[in-house]
Structures are given as structure tokens and as C-alpha cells.
Amino acid sequence: MPTLRLKTNLRCGACVAKIQPAFDSASEITRWSADLTNPDKILTVEGPQVTRGQVENLLKPLDYKVLGEVNEPIPAAENPDLAATKPATYFPLLLILAYLLGATALLEIALSPSSADYSVMRCMRHFMAGFFLVFSFFKLLNLQAFADAYESYDIIAAKWHPWGLIYPWIELALGAAYLANFQPILTNAVTLVVMGISTLGVVQTVLAKRQIRCACLGTVFNLPMSSVTIIEDLLMVAMSLVMLSMFTY
């Protein structure tokens, strides 16, 4: 299927949100994505008969334009965003989750002299602490790149860019709060709201069949956005809801 990679003057997630209705409804376009982490703000468009002119006609009424074409992939040695050249894979995400599950299980065994002392609540708290600490770490490795990628699909970051810069610090604070068992009701309530809102943006992106990179691990890895991302977010929402209900009833 013909694929066009076009340099554009798109600037941020709000720009992507602005063009989304036109590109989603265009019959000549099968799939499209915008890479805001690339200096050229590359718009990738796929369709059986899609042309540059058609893309330009879609962008022009929205005050955006095509600045040129990318005929070849950018070599990794010349690309500051190395993740963009790596094949999409869930392996890093699954490996991290496996490590977190294993570490949580070993910690619970160490804290429980007998099987009667095992605590599901404590297991969930430690897992969530590790989840937020590890995921915030990867986002903070390149905060600006994460913010640029995040605003391409998050409903708050798309309208307010600073949210993408703040979000990793909120995750870091939540990880520390779970680890210290600080104000459990408040911590779980904040998690429920933050992860719930994050899930909405992911669901919208997946339902729209937009082929973009998930920024849950920052821009270090090229993770595809799909139902796996939805499950990951909903897992945290469910765990915070269970823990919150245990403390309030």
C-alpha cells in the first residue's frame, strides 16, 4: 500500500487533534500518524491511492502545510530520536511488568513468615509503587520528548502542553507514596483519576485506529499503541479502585 512520509509545520498535540477529524474521515486514507518527536514533524499517511496533493488539500483549510517529502528512513546515527528507527515491540513493556511481578512476589515472601501473613493489599501497593517509579524513570530520561509524544494522544496534554511535562513527576510522587504507604485513600484516589483520564486518551486513539507510538515508557522504546496499552492502564485503575474500596468500606 502506498505510504507518504511528509515534512509538515505541525507543532504540537493540539495541531494533531485539530487535523484528526479530517484525516480520520478521508476515504482515501487508510492509516495515518504524526511523529512530533522528529524535528521535521513527519506526517505518515497510507492509502491505496493517496497523493501528496490530497494531503495538502486536507491540511490547507486548517492552516497547516506540507514542507517536503521524506524519501528514505532517517539513519539511526543521524536521528536524535533513536526510538523512531527501532521496530515496534511490546517486549520491553512485558519484560518490565514481569520483573515488577517477580519482585513483588519475592518481597511479599520475605515479609510473610507464614502463608497466613500474605497480604493481597500489600502486594498491590508494592506493585503499584514499582510500576510508577519505573515508568516515571523512563519518561524522565527525556522529558521534553515524552511531552511531545504524549500530547499526540492524551486528552489533557493535547490542550495544555505543560501537562506532559508534569505527568512523569506525578507518577514519581505516586510511586513514592505507595512505597511509603502515605495517605492510602488520597494516593489511590489520585491514581484513579489520573490513570482514568489517561485511559480515555488511549481508548480514543485505539478506536480511531491511529498508528502512533505509546509513550508509557517515554521515547526510549518504540511501543505501539494498542489494546495492550488500554489493558495496562485499566489494570492500574482497577487496582486503585479495589484498594480504595477496601479503605473506605
C-alpha positions, 0 to 999 in steps of 0.5 A, a space after each residue: 500500500 502506498 505510504 507518504 512520509 511528509 515534512 509538515 509545520 505541525 507543532 504540537 498535540 493540539 495541531 494533531 487533534 485539530 487535523 484528526 477529524 479530517 484525516 480520520 474521515 478521508 476515504 482515501 486514507 487508510 492509516 495515518 500518524 504524526 511523529 512530533 518527536 522528529 524535528 521535521 514533524 513527519 506526517 505518515 499517511 497510507 492509502 491505496 491511492 493517496 497523493 501528496 496533493 490530497 494531503 495538502 488539500 486536507 491540511 490547507 483549510 486548517 492552516 497547516 502545510 506540507 514542507 517536503 517529502 521524506 524519501 528514505 528512513 532517517 539513519 539511526 546515527 543521524 536521528 536524535 530520536 533513536 526510538 523512531 528507527 527501532 521496530 515496534 515491540 511490546 517486549 520491553 513493556 512485558 519484560 518490565 511488568 514481569 520483573 515488577 511481578 517477580 519482585 513483588 512476589 519475592 518481597 511479599 515472601 520475605 515479609 510473610 513468615 507464614 502463608 497466613 501473613 500474605 497480604 493481597 493489599 500489600 502486594 498491590 501497593 508494592 506493585 503499584 509503587 514499582 510500576 510508577 517509579 519505573 515508568 516515571 524513570 523512563 519518561 524522565 530520561 527525556 522529558 521534553 520528548 515524552 511531552 511531545 509524544 504524549 500530547 499526540 494522544 492524551 486528552 489533557 496534554 493535547 490542550 495544555 502542553 505543560 501537562 506532559 511535562 508534569 505527568 512523569 513527576 506525578 507518577 514519581 510522587 505516586 510511586 513514592 507514596 505507595 512505597 511509603 504507604 502515605 495517605 492510602 485513600 488520597 494516593 489511590 484516589 489520585 491514581 484513579 483519576 489520573 490513570 482514568 483520564 489517561 485511559 480515555 486518551 488511549 481508548 480514543 486513539 485505539 478506536 480511531 485506529 491511529 498508528 502512533 507510538 505509546 509513550 508509557 515508557 517515554 521515547 526510549 522504546 518504540 511501543 505501539 499503541 494498542 489494546 495492550 496499552 488500554 489493558 495496562 492502564 485499566 489494570 492500574 485503575 482497577 487496582 486503585 479502585 479495589 484498594 480504595 474500596 477496601 479503605 473506605 468500606 
